[in-house]
Amino acid sequence: MTDFQKYVQRYLDLIPSESWLEELKKSGEKTVEMYSNLTDEQSLFAYAEGKWTLKELLLHLSDAERVFQYRILAFARGEKNELPGFDEELYAENSFANERSLESLLEEYQLIRKSSQILLETLNPSVLNNIGTANGNQISAETIGKLIVGHNIHHLNIIEERYLPKL
């Protein structure tokens, strides 16, 4: 197993059932519920120096999901050109998430998640196995869809383990 495959697998292993499209919906709902219980002030909390605030983490989920959506769309439509990677730290640094309201960030997250659900639910099953190259690694459209779920769950776990106990 390559390093990239190990990296992907650690996220896929977090998906609690084979029904990953249902888990996409559930993880989105859990994220909204978790953030809906925070105040704007609490959402500016970071559990350690140099770590993202809860607002930055929420916008990171939205940013990453947008990138993953594009990759899914491109590969499902047969794109043969390699797609670039993205630097999540650079994106967070330039996001201005902390200047936005929590309500605005949550609305954006919900719209992006709904868009992901529609994209993934309406793709012809035959294109889910289409493979493309992103950031130098080959991956299928379906695996990227599952990555959206596992990546979200990964960050929910971090929030529960490292952020909420300190709020």
N, C-alpha and C positions, 0 to 999 in steps of 0.2 A: 504494500500500500504506500503510495507516495505521500509526501508531506501535505499536499493539497487535499488528497483524498481523506487523510486523517483530520485535517481542519474541517472539511465539510461534514464528515461523519460525526464529529463531536456535537454539531448542531442537530443533525438528523436523529441522533440518539435521544434527544430531549423530547421529541414528538411522542406523546403518550399513546397514540393509537395509529392504526393503518389508515384511518379516515383523515388524511392530512388536510383536505379541504374543509372539513368540519372543524378541525383543530385551528385552521386559519381564522375561522369565525370566532371560535372560543377565545383564542389568545388576544384577538382584537378587543373583544368584549371585556376581558379581564384587564387589559391595559387601560381602557377607558374608565372602568370602575375604579381601578387603583388611583389613577390620576384625578378622577372626579372627587376623591376624598381628600385631596390636598388643597391647601390655600396657595395663593400666588407666592406668598412669602416662603412657605415650605418648599415650593417647587424650585426655589433658588438654592436649595441645600445641595452641597457636595459632601460625601462622607469622608473625604481626605483631600489634602492639598494636591492640586494638579488633576483631580478627577472631575468629570463632567457634573454639572448641576442636573437635577431632575428634568429641568426644561431642556437642557442641551441633549440629554439622553433621549427624551421624547422626539426631539427634532432629528436626532441621529436615526431613530427607527424609521421616521418618515423619509429621510434622505436615502437610506439604504434600500428601503422598499421601492422607492422610485427607480433607483439604479437597477434593482433586480427585475422590476416590471419591464424596463426597456430591454434588458437581456432576454427575458422570456419572450417578449414580442418579436424581437429580432430573430431569435433562433427558431421560433415557431413559424416565422415567415420565410425561413430558409437562408438567412443572412450567412454569407461565407467569410466576410471580413472579420478580422479579430477586433473585439471591443476592448476599450481601455479599462484599466482598473480605476479605483478611486481611493483617495487618501482620506479616510474617515476623520483623522485628527485635523487635517486642513479644512475639511467641510465644517466641522464643529467650531473651529477657531473663527471661521468667517460666517457663521450662521446668525449671529445676533439674537440667538434664542432667548437669552436672558432679558432682552429689551421688549419682548413680546408678552402678551398676556397668556396665561395658561389656557384660557378659553380658546384663544386663537390657535394655539399649538394643538390642542385636542381636536378642534374642528378639522384642521388640516390632516391630522393622523387618521381620523375617521373617514374622510373623503378618500384618502390614498388607500386605506384598507378596503373600502367598498370597491374602488377601482380595481384592486388586485383580485378581489373575489369575482367580479364580473369577467375580467380577463381570463382567469383560470377556469372558471365554470363554463365559459363559452368557447374555449379552444376545442377544436376537433381533437379527440383523444389520439389520433394518429400522429399529431405533431408534438405531443409531449415528449416523445423520445428523440426529437431532433436535437443534435449536438452542435454546439458552437464553441468558439474560443473567446474567453474573456480574461483579461489580465494574464495571458499566457497559459491558461488552463482550459482544457476541454470539459464541458459540462452540459447536461441535458436541460431542456426547458422545465421538465418536471422536477428535477433536482433543485433547480433555482426556486421553484414554487415552494418546495419543502424547506428550503433554506430560509425563506421569509418567515415561516412558522417557527423553525428552530431558533433562529436569530432572535425573534421576539421573545420566545420563552426564556432564552438565555438571559436577556436583559431583565425580564420580570423576576427571575431568580435572584439576580444581583440586587435589584431594588428591594426585594423582600429580605435578603440576607445582610446587605450592607447599608442601605439607606433608611428604611423604615424603622429599624431598631434604634437609630440615633436621632430620629425626629422628635 
